[in-house]
């Protein structure tokens, strides 16, 4: 029996979508045009906006950091170049007596500055927060040193503490001492003079940080503690301190980093000599690194910068661990 031939019309209708199917298919396809192009390139727009910041970060942070790490393993000098020397720069640190002095001075500087600048500004902030007569004047007086240049302030302190300065002149005239106090030539007097300068200049800055934190401590807690019979000191330790604990952690980190990176105060007070007769007895880590670098020994200076990073990182990790334990 012969199979009947399929009509062309039926073959065509079986392969060609109907009009309604074509309409649904067209609606399902994304429309081409300006809107489609915008969606296609939308992922690129955020990167385009942050590109200047990324270029700045790479050029002035990541690349110099990577370069310092590389130079730390070389004996590169400014004019003569150098070569890879492995751990030679780090081995040299073990026998560098001047580095040991700088390390001790930096640690002492940090250990004295941190408790003072952690607690005294908090007490000042509590007093300034009270609506006392004339408190606005004291708030301004505490903050004024913050806006002054560290170099200018150090120069003024140097004039005051000089052997023929105002403080020694008054002490001699009043008979408190029989000879000038060597504020700028004795190792520890220079260190503590610079510490006093750092504390005086930083009080207002950290006081303002604490003032903003005190605004977040609910007044109801103080009122409830007062109703329970707690005195001012008890309310301070039981209400104020816990309320600003996170801020105290932030301030302790800031003070630690700042104290270990001190430079201008000591450098200006000692005229860049580091203390007694230029013997570098009051030098700190950053001044040591600066001296090595500008004397041309870039390799050793880079190794010192890595050591300073480790010395700074160690107390920060300790602070974070203490905070995690209390949390």
C-alpha positions as CSV (number, residue, x, y, z in Angstrom):
1,X,0.0,0.0,0.0
2,X,1.4,3.4,-0.9
3,X,1.8,6.0,2.0
4,X,-0.1,9.1,1.2
5,X,2.1,12.1,0.6
6,X,2.2,14.8,3.3
7,X,0.9,18.0,2.1
8,X,3.3,21.0,2.1
9,X,0.9,23.1,4.1
10,X,0.9,20.5,6.9
11,X,4.7,20.2,6.9
12,X,5.1,23.9,7.2
13,X,2.6,24.3,9.9
14,X,4.3,21.6,12.1
15,X,7.7,23.5,12.1
16,X,6.6,27.1,12.2
17,X,5.5,28.5,15.6
18,X,2.1,30.0,15.8
19,X,1.6,33.7,16.1
20,X,1.0,33.5,19.8
21,X,4.1,31.5,20.4
22,X,6.2,34.0,18.4
23,X,4.8,36.8,20.6
24,X,5.8,35.0,23.8
25,X,9.3,34.2,22.4
26,X,9.9,37.8,21.6
27,X,8.8,39.0,25.0
28,X,11.1,36.5,26.7
29,X,14.2,37.6,24.8
30,X,16.2,40.6,26.4
31,X,15.7,43.8,24.6
32,X,18.8,45.1,22.8
33,X,19.5,48.7,23.1
34,X,21.0,51.4,25.4
35,X,19.5,49.8,28.5
36,X,20.9,46.4,27.7
37,X,24.4,47.9,27.2
38,X,24.1,49.7,30.5
39,X,23.3,46.5,32.3
40,X,26.1,44.7,30.6
41,X,28.7,47.2,31.7
42,X,27.2,47.9,35.2
43,X,29.8,45.6,36.9
44,X,32.6,47.9,35.6
45,X,31.2,51.1,37.0
46,X,32.2,50.5,40.7
47,X,35.7,49.6,39.7
48,X,36.0,52.7,37.6
49,X,34.9,54.8,40.6
50,X,37.4,53.3,43.0
51,X,40.3,53.1,40.5
52,X,41.9,56.4,41.6
53,X,42.0,55.2,45.2
54,X,43.4,51.8,44.2
55,X,46.1,53.4,42.1
56,X,47.0,55.6,45.1
57,X,47.0,52.6,47.4
58,X,49.3,50.6,45.1
59,X,51.6,53.5,44.4
60,X,52.1,54.9,47.9
61,X,51.4,51.9,50.2
62,X,51.6,48.4,48.8
63,X,54.5,49.0,46.4
64,X,56.7,50.8,49.0
65,X,55.9,48.1,51.5
66,X,56.9,45.3,49.1
67,X,60.0,47.3,48.2
68,X,61.0,47.7,51.9
69,X,60.6,43.9,52.4
70,X,62.9,43.2,49.5
71,X,65.5,45.8,50.5
72,X,65.7,44.3,54.0
73,X,67.5,41.3,52.5
74,X,70.0,43.4,50.5
75,X,73.0,45.7,51.2
76,X,71.7,48.4,48.9
77,X,73.1,51.9,49.3
78,X,71.9,55.1,47.8
79,X,74.7,55.6,45.3
80,X,76.5,52.3,45.0
81,X,73.7,49.8,44.6
82,X,74.0,46.4,46.3
83,X,73.1,42.7,46.2
84,X,71.1,40.1,48.1
85,X,72.7,39.3,51.5
86,X,70.0,37.1,53.0
87,X,69.6,37.5,56.8
88,X,72.8,39.5,57.2
89,X,71.0,42.7,58.2
90,X,68.9,40.8,60.8
91,X,72.0,39.1,62.2
92,X,73.7,42.6,62.5
93,X,70.8,43.7,64.7
94,X,71.8,41.2,67.4
95,X,75.2,42.9,67.9
96,X,74.0,46.5,67.4
97,X,74.3,48.2,70.8
98,X,72.8,51.4,69.5
99,X,69.7,49.5,68.4
100,X,69.4,47.9,71.8
101,X,69.4,51.4,73.4
102,X,66.8,52.6,70.9
103,X,64.6,49.6,71.6
104,X,64.7,50.1,75.3
105,X,64.0,53.8,75.0
106,X,61.0,53.1,72.7
107,X,59.5,50.5,75.1
108,X,59.9,52.9,78.1
109,X,58.3,55.6,76.1
110,X,55.4,53.4,75.3
111,X,55.0,52.0,78.8
112,X,54.8,55.5,80.3
113,X,52.7,57.2,77.7
114,X,50.0,54.5,77.4
115,X,48.6,54.6,81.0
116,X,48.8,58.4,81.3
117,X,47.1,59.0,78.0
118,X,44.6,56.2,78.5
119,X,43.3,57.4,81.9
120,X,44.0,61.1,82.4
121,X,42.0,62.2,79.3
122,X,39.1,60.1,80.4
123,X,39.1,61.9,83.8
124,X,39.3,65.2,82.0
125,X,36.4,64.2,79.7
126,X,34.2,63.4,82.7
127,X,35.0,66.8,84.3
128,X,34.6,68.7,81.0
129,X,31.2,67.0,80.4
130,X,29.8,68.5,83.6
131,X,28.1,71.9,83.2
132,X,30.5,73.8,85.4
133,X,31.1,77.6,85.1
134,X,34.0,78.4,82.8
135,X,34.3,74.8,81.5
136,X,34.2,75.9,77.9
137,X,37.5,77.8,78.5
138,X,39.2,74.7,79.9
139,X,37.9,72.6,77.0
140,X,39.5,75.0,74.6
141,X,42.7,75.2,76.6
142,X,43.1,71.4,76.7
143,X,42.5,71.0,73.0
144,X,44.7,74.0,71.8
145,X,48.0,72.0,71.9
146,X,46.6,69.4,69.6
147,X,46.4,71.8,66.6
148,X,49.9,73.1,67.2
149,X,52.7,71.7,65.1
150,X,54.8,69.0,66.9
151,X,58.0,70.6,65.7
152,X,57.0,74.1,66.9
153,X,55.9,72.8,70.3
154,X,59.2,70.8,70.6
155,X,61.2,74.0,69.8
156,X,59.3,75.9,72.5
157,X,59.9,73.1,75.0
158,X,63.6,73.0,74.0
159,X,63.9,76.8,74.8
160,X,62.2,76.3,78.1
161,X,64.3,73.2,79.1
162,X,67.7,74.5,77.9
163,X,70.5,74.9,80.4
164,X,70.0,78.7,80.1
165,X,66.2,78.4,79.6
166,X,63.4,79.8,81.6
167,X,62.9,76.8,83.9
168,X,66.6,76.5,84.9
169,X,66.8,80.3,85.3
170,X,63.8,80.3,87.7
171,X,65.1,77.2,89.6
172,X,68.5,78.8,90.1
173,X,67.1,82.2,91.1
174,X,64.7,80.6,93.7
175,X,67.5,78.4,95.1
176,X,65.9,75.1,94.3
177,X,69.1,73.9,92.6
178,X,72.7,75.0,92.6
179,X,73.4,74.1,88.9
180,X,71.4,73.8,85.8
181,X,69.3,70.7,85.4
182,X,70.5,68.8,82.3
183,X,67.0,68.3,80.8
184,X,68.4,68.0,77.3
185,X,71.7,66.2,77.9
186,X,70.9,63.4,80.4
187,X,69.6,60.3,78.8
188,X,66.5,59.7,81.0
189,X,65.8,63.4,81.5
190,X,65.6,63.8,77.7
191,X,63.3,60.8,77.4
192,X,61.0,61.9,80.2
193,X,61.0,65.5,78.9
194,X,59.8,64.2,75.5
195,X,57.3,62.0,77.2
196,X,55.9,65.0,79.1
197,X,55.6,66.9,75.8
198,X,53.8,64.0,74.1
199,X,51.4,63.6,77.1
200,X,50.7,67.4,77.2
201,X,50.1,67.5,73.5
202,X,47.9,64.4,73.4
203,X,45.6,65.1,76.3
204,X,43.1,67.2,74.4
205,X,43.0,64.9,71.4
206,X,42.1,61.8,73.4
207,X,39.8,63.9,75.7
208,X,37.6,64.7,72.7
209,X,37.4,61.1,71.7
210,X,36.3,60.2,75.2
211,X,33.7,63.0,75.2
212,X,32.1,61.5,72.1
213,X,32.0,58.1,73.8
214,X,30.5,59.5,77.0
215,X,27.6,60.8,75.1
216,X,26.6,57.1,74.4
217,X,26.5,56.1,78.0
218,X,22.8,56.2,79.1
219,X,22.1,58.8,81.9
220,X,19.6,56.3,83.4
221,X,22.5,54.1,84.5
222,X,24.1,56.9,86.4
223,X,20.8,57.8,88.0
224,X,20.1,54.2,89.0
225,X,23.5,53.9,90.5
226,X,23.1,57.1,92.4
227,X,19.7,55.9,93.7
228,X,21.4,52.7,94.9
229,X,23.8,54.8,96.9
230,X,26.9,54.6,94.7
231,X,29.3,57.5,95.0
232,X,30.9,59.4,92.2
233,X,34.0,57.2,92.1
234,X,32.0,54.0,92.3
235,X,29.8,55.3,89.4
236,X,32.9,56.1,87.4
237,X,34.3,52.6,87.7
238,X,31.0,50.7,87.5
239,X,29.1,52.7,84.9
240,X,31.5,55.1,83.0
241,X,34.4,52.8,82.4
242,X,32.4,49.8,81.1
243,X,30.4,52.2,78.9
244,X,33.5,53.4,77.2
245,X,35.5,50.2,77.2
246,X,35.6,49.8,73.4
247,X,36.7,53.4,73.1
248,X,39.5,52.8,75.6
249,X,40.6,49.8,73.5
250,X,40.8,52.1,70.4
251,X,42.6,54.8,72.4
252,X,45.2,52.3,73.8
253,X,45.9,51.1,70.2
254,X,46.3,54.6,69.0
255,X,48.6,55.6,71.9
256,X,50.8,52.4,71.5
257,X,51.3,53.1,67.8
258,X,52.0,56.8,68.3
259,X,54.4,56.2,71.2
260,X,56.5,53.6,69.3
261,X,56.7,55.9,66.3
262,X,57.7,59.0,68.1
263,X,60.2,61.1,66.1
264,X,59.8,64.9,66.1
265,X,59.7,65.4,69.8
266,X,63.1,63.7,70.6
267,X,64.7,64.7,67.3
268,X,64.0,68.4,67.9
269,X,64.8,68.4,71.6
270,X,68.2,66.9,71.0
271,X,69.0,68.8,67.8
272,X,69.2,65.4,66.0
273,X,72.1,64.3,68.0
274,X,70.3,61.8,70.2
275,X,71.4,63.2,73.6
276,X,74.7,63.4,75.4
277,X,77.4,64.7,73.1
278,X,75.7,63.1,70.1
279,X,76.2,59.7,71.7
280,X,72.6,58.7,70.6
281,X,71.8,57.6,74.2
282,X,68.2,58.9,73.9
283,X,67.6,57.7,70.3
284,X,64.4,55.7,69.6
285,X,63.5,53.2,66.9
286,X,62.2,55.6,64.3
287,X,65.2,58.0,64.7
288,X,67.6,55.0,64.4
289,X,65.9,53.9,61.2
290,X,66.0,57.5,59.9
291,X,69.7,57.9,60.7
292,X,70.6,54.6,58.9
293,X,68.5,55.4,55.9
294,X,69.8,58.9,55.4
295,X,73.3,57.8,55.9
296,X,72.9,55.7,52.7
297,X,72.4,52.2,54.2
298,X,69.0,51.5,52.8
299,X,69.2,47.7,53.3
300,X,69.8,48.0,57.1
301,X,67.2,50.8,57.4
302,X,64.6,48.6,55.7
303,X,65.4,45.7,58.1
304,X,64.9,48.2,61.0
305,X,61.6,49.2,59.7
306,X,60.4,45.6,59.7
307,X,61.6,45.2,63.3
308,X,59.7,48.3,64.2
309,X,56.6,46.8,62.6
310,X,57.0,43.6,64.7
311,X,57.6,45.6,67.9
312,X,54.5,47.7,67.2
313,X,52.4,44.6,66.3
314,X,53.2,42.7,69.4
315,X,51.4,45.0,72.0
316,X,48.5,45.4,69.6
317,X,48.0,41.6,69.5
318,X,48.2,41.6,73.3
319,X,45.6,44.3,73.6
320,X,43.3,42.4,71.1
321,X,43.8,39.1,73.1
322,X,43.0,40.8,76.4
323,X,39.8,42.4,74.9
324,X,38.8,39.0,73.4
325,X,39.2,37.3,76.8
326,X,37.0,39.9,78.5
327,X,34.5,39.7,75.7
